[in-house]
Amino acid sequence: MTSSVQYKGELRTICMHLASGSAMETDAPIDNNGLGQRFSPTDLTATSLASCMLTVMGIKARSMGFDLNGIKTTVNKIMAAAPRRIERIELTFEIPAELQSIDPKTIELLKKVGDTCPVRYSLHPDILVQIDWGAWS
């Protein structure tokens, strides 16, 4: 088992990672009757894409003998109304100066690894994913 999720009332859940015991709460977004004080489930989906991309890119970089420490990705999730679903995820990568001089072949390999992460393959094909690679564009 991976996790357990319990409804706590007031449109909130508490999510427990069973192996580690770490927990986090979710909240319905303001535009869907919630308070928007925590990640919403769809926020987590979009954020998981960025996290997964950075994780597999980090694994690849480590296997090549360097570290991607400091890369940051900003996530913007756009919802559709009918049916209510994630319509688009926009990711903007911020590449630290010390990683901007990586050779172009390695950059392209890292981008491909990120773009083919498990979460990306798990998203519905109707969800548009737009990526701005920043200094690696």
ZAZA-953102 format. One record per residue: residue number from 1; x, y, z of N, C-alpha, C in turn. Coordinates in steps of 0.05 Angstrom, whole numbers. Layout:
<zakes>
<NUM; <X; Y; Z>; <X; Y; Z>; <X; Y; Z>>;
...
</zakes>
This chain:
<zakes>
<1; <17; -24; 0>; <0; 0; 0>; <18; 25; 0>>;
<2; <8; 46; -13>; <23; 71; -16>; <15; 91; 5>>;
<3; <-11; 96; 7>; <-20; 118; 24>; <-49; 112; 34>>;
<4; <-57; 129; 53>; <-85; 129; 61>; <-95; 158; 60>>;
<5; <-120; 162; 54>; <-131; 189; 53>; <-157; 189; 69>>;
<6; <-159; 208; 87>; <-183; 210; 104>; <-196; 237; 100>>;
<7; <-222; 237; 96>; <-237; 262; 95>; <-240; 274; 123>>;
<8; <-232; 299; 126>; <-232; 312; 152>; <-255; 333; 155>>;
<9; <-272; 334; 136>; <-294; 354; 137>; <-284; 381; 125>>;
<10; <-302; 399; 121>; <-296; 425; 111>; <-280; 424; 84>>;
<11; <-285; 403; 68>; <-273; 400; 42>; <-243; 395; 43>>;
<12; <-234; 383; 65>; <-205; 377; 69>; <-201; 347; 73>>;
<13; <-177; 339; 64>; <-169; 311; 69>; <-141; 312; 82>>;
<14; <-135; 290; 96>; <-107; 286; 105>; <-97; 261; 92>>;
<15; <-73; 264; 79>; <-61; 243; 64>; <-36; 233; 79>>;
<16; <-35; 207; 84>; <-14; 195; 99>; <3; 177; 81>>;
<17; <29; 182; 80>; <47; 164; 66>; <53; 141; 85>>;
<18; <45; 117; 78>; <45; 95; 97>; <74; 86; 105>>;
<19; <92; 86; 86>; <119; 77; 92>; <134; 95; 111>>;
<20; <130; 121; 109>; <145; 140; 125>; <129; 153; 148>>;
<21; <102; 153; 145>; <85; 166; 165>; <83; 196; 160>>;
<22; <95; 206; 139>; <92; 235; 134>; <64; 240; 124>>;
<23; <54; 264; 130>; <26; 271; 124>; <25; 299; 112>>;
<24; <4; 303; 96>; <-3; 329; 86>; <-33; 332; 83>>;
<25; <-42; 356; 83>; <-71; 361; 80>; <-76; 373; 52>>;
<26; <-100; 368; 42>; <-110; 381; 18>; <-134; 398; 25>>;
<27; <-140; 417; 8>; <-163; 434; 12>; <-175; 439; -15>>;
<28; <-201; 442; -16>; <-214; 449; -41>; <-206; 478; -49>>;
<29; <-202; 483; -75>; <-194; 510; -82>; <-217; 530; -79>>;
<30; <-209; 555; -78>; <-229; 577; -74>; <-250; 576; -96>>;
<31; <-242; 570; -121>; <-261; 570; -143>; <-278; 545; -144>>;
<32; <-276; 528; -123>; <-293; 504; -122>; <-302; 500; -93>>;
<33; <-311; 521; -80>; <-323; 521; -54>; <-305; 517; -30>>;
<34; <-279; 517; -35>; <-260; 513; -13>; <-247; 539; -3>>;
<35; <-229; 535; 15>; <-214; 558; 27>; <-188; 563; 12>>;
<36; <-178; 543; -3>; <-153; 547; -18>; <-129; 551; 0>>;
<37; <-129; 540; 24>; <-107; 544; 43>; <-86; 522; 41>>;
<38; <-91; 502; 25>; <-72; 480; 22>; <-72; 473; -8>>;
<39; <-54; 455; -16>; <-55; 444; -43>; <-83; 432; -47>>;
<40; <-94; 436; -71>; <-118; 421; -78>; <-109; 395; -92>>;
<41; <-126; 376; -95>; <-118; 351; -109>; <-107; 357; -137>>;
<42; <-120; 375; -152>; <-109; 381; -179>; <-83; 397; -178>>;
<43; <-79; 413; -157>; <-53; 426; -153>; <-31; 405; -150>>;
<44; <-38; 384; -134>; <-19; 362; -130>; <-12; 348; -156>>;
<45; <-32; 344; -173>; <-27; 331; -199>; <-7; 347; -215>>;
<46; <-12; 373; -217>; <6; 390; -233>; <34; 392; -220>>;
<47; <34; 394; -194>; <60; 396; -180>; <75; 370; -181>>;
<48; <61; 348; -181>; <74; 322; -184>; <88; 319; -210>>;
<49; <78; 331; -231>; <92; 330; -257>; <119; 343; -254>>;
<50; <120; 367; -243>; <145; 381; -240>; <164; 366; -222>>;
<51; <154; 356; -200>; <171; 340; -182>; <182; 315; -195>>;
<52; <166; 302; -210>; <175; 277; -223>; <196; 284; -244>>;
<53; <191; 305; -260>; <211; 313; -280>; <238; 318; -267>>;
<54; <238; 335; -246>; <263; 342; -232>; <276; 317; -220>>;
<55; <260; 299; -209>; <271; 275; -197>; <286; 257; -217>>;
<56; <273; 251; -240>; <285; 234; -259>; <309; 248; -273>>;
<57; <307; 274; -277>; <330; 289; -287>; <353; 288; -268>>;
<58; <347; 290; -242>; <368; 288; -221>; <381; 261; -221>>;
<59; <365; 240; -224>; <376; 213; -225>; <395; 210; -249>>;
<60; <387; 221; -272>; <404; 219; -296>; <429; 235; -292>>;
<61; <427; 259; -282>; <451; 276; -277>; <470; 262; -258>>;
<62; <459; 250; -237>; <477; 237; -217>; <491; 213; -231>>;
<63; <477; 199; -248>; <490; 176; -262>; <512; 186; -281>>;
<64; <511; 212; -289>; <531; 224; -307>; <552; 238; -291>>;
<65; <550; 238; -264>; <571; 249; -248>; <568; 278; -239>>;
<66; <544; 289; -241>; <540; 317; -232>; <513; 319; -219>>;
<67; <508; 342; -207>; <484; 347; -191>; <468; 370; -203>>;
<68; <442; 368; -203>; <424; 390; -213>; <414; 407; -190>>;
<69; <427; 407; -168>; <419; 423; -145>; <413; 452; -152>>;
<70; <390; 461; -144>; <383; 489; -149>; <364; 495; -171>>;
<71; <359; 475; -189>; <339; 479; -210>; <312; 482; -196>>;
<72; <296; 501; -206>; <270; 506; -195>; <250; 506; -218>>;
<73; <226; 496; -213>; <205; 497; -233>; <180; 510; -221>>;
<74; <170; 530; -234>; <145; 543; -226>; <122; 529; -242>>;
<75; <100; 524; -228>; <78; 509; -239>; <53; 527; -240>>;
<76; <40; 527; -264>; <15; 541; -267>; <-5; 521; -278>>;
<77; <-27; 516; -263>; <-47; 497; -271>; <-72; 513; -280>>;
<78; <-82; 506; -304>; <-106; 519; -314>; <-128; 499; -316>>;
<79; <-151; 506; -305>; <-174; 487; -304>; <-193; 493; -327>>;
<80; <-206; 472; -337>; <-228; 475; -356>; <-254; 472; -340>>;
<81; <-276; 484; -351>; <-301; 485; -336>; <-319; 460; -341>>;
<82; <-321; 451; -366>; <-341; 431; -372>; <-329; 409; -390>>;
<83; <-321; 386; -379>; <-323; 380; -351>; <-300; 393; -336>>;
<84; <-304; 396; -310>; <-283; 408; -293>; <-260; 389; -292>>;
<85; <-237; 398; -302>; <-213; 381; -304>; <-189; 399; -308>>;
<86; <-165; 388; -306>; <-141; 403; -313>; <-140; 405; -343>>;
<87; <-139; 429; -353>; <-137; 434; -382>; <-108; 436; -391>>;
<88; <-92; 451; -375>; <-65; 457; -384>; <-47; 459; -359>>;
<89; <-23; 450; -362>; <-2; 454; -341>; <21; 468; -354>>;
<90; <28; 491; -343>; <51; 507; -353>; <74; 505; -333>>;
<91; <97; 496; -342>; <121; 494; -326>; <142; 513; -335>>;
<92; <154; 528; -317>; <176; 546; -324>; <200; 538; -307>>;
<93; <221; 531; -320>; <246; 522; -307>; <264; 546; -303>>;
<94; <275; 547; -279>; <296; 567; -272>; <322; 552; -268>>;
<95; <341; 557; -285>; <366; 542; -285>; <388; 559; -272>>;
<96; <400; 550; -250>; <421; 565; -237>; <445; 570; -257>>;
<97; <458; 592; -252>; <481; 600; -270>; <501; 578; -274>>;
<98; <507; 563; -253>; <528; 542; -255>; <519; 519; -272>>;
<99; <493; 516; -278>; <483; 494; -294>; <477; 504; -323>>;
<100; <480; 529; -328>; <473; 540; -355>; <494; 533; -376>>;
<101; <518; 525; -367>; <540; 520; -385>; <544; 490; -392>>;
<102; <525; 474; -383>; <526; 445; -390>; <524; 443; -420>>;
<103; <538; 424; -431>; <539; 421; -461>; <511; 415; -472>>;
<104; <506; 425; -496>; <479; 423; -508>; <469; 394; -510>>;
<105; <486; 375; -516>; <478; 347; -518>; <467; 337; -491>>;
<106; <481; 344; -469>; <472; 335; -443>; <445; 349; -436>>;
<107; <443; 375; -442>; <418; 389; -437>; <395; 376; -451>>;
<108; <398; 369; -477>; <377; 356; -492>; <370; 329; -480>>;
<109; <390; 314; -470>; <385; 288; -458>; <369; 292; -432>>;
<110; <376; 311; -415>; <362; 317; -390>; <333; 326; -396>>;
<111; <329; 342; -416>; <302; 351; -423>; <285; 328; -432>>;
<112; <297; 310; -448>; <282; 286; -457>; <275; 268; -433>>;
<113; <294; 264; -415>; <288; 248; -392>; <265; 260; -375>>;
<114; <267; 286; -371>; <245; 300; -356>; <218; 298; -370>>;
<115; <219; 302; -396>; <194; 302; -411>; <181; 275; -414>>;
<116; <196; 254; -407>; <185; 227; -409>; <183; 213; -382>>;
<117; <179; 229; -361>; <177; 219; -334>; <151; 203; -330>>;
<118; <149; 186; -310>; <125; 170; -306>; <99; 187; -302>>;
<119; <101; 209; -289>; <76; 225; -285>; <67; 236; -312>>;
<120; <85; 245; -329>; <77; 255; -355>; <63; 234; -371>>;
<121; <73; 209; -370>; <60; 187; -384>; <33; 179; -371>>;
<122; <29; 187; -346>; <5; 180; -332>; <-18; 201; -336>>;
<123; <-10; 224; -345>; <-31; 245; -350>; <-47; 239; -375>>;
<124; <-73; 247; -374>; <-90; 243; -397>; <-79; 259; -421>>;
<125; <-79; 247; -445>; <-67; 261; -468>; <-81; 288; -475>>;
<126; <-105; 293; -465>; <-119; 318; -470>; <-107; 341; -453>>;
<127; <-92; 335; -433>; <-79; 356; -416>; <-55; 367; -431>>;
<128; <-57; 392; -438>; <-35; 405; -452>; <-13; 412; -432>>;
<129; <12; 404; -438>; <34; 410; -421>; <53; 429; -437>>;
<130; <56; 453; -426>; <74; 472; -439>; <98; 476; -421>>;
<131; <122; 474; -432>; <147; 475; -417>; <164; 498; -428>>;
<132; <172; 516; -410>; <192; 536; -416>; <217; 528; -401>>;
<133; <237; 520; -416>; <262; 510; -404>; <281; 533; -396>>;
<134; <272; 557; -397>; <288; 580; -388>; <315; 581; -403>>;
<135; <337; 582; -388>; <363; 585; -400>; <371; 561; -417>>;
<136; <357; 538; -414>; <362; 515; -431>; <345; 514; -456>>;
<137; <331; 535; -462>; <314; 536; -486>; <330; 538; -511>>;
</zakes>
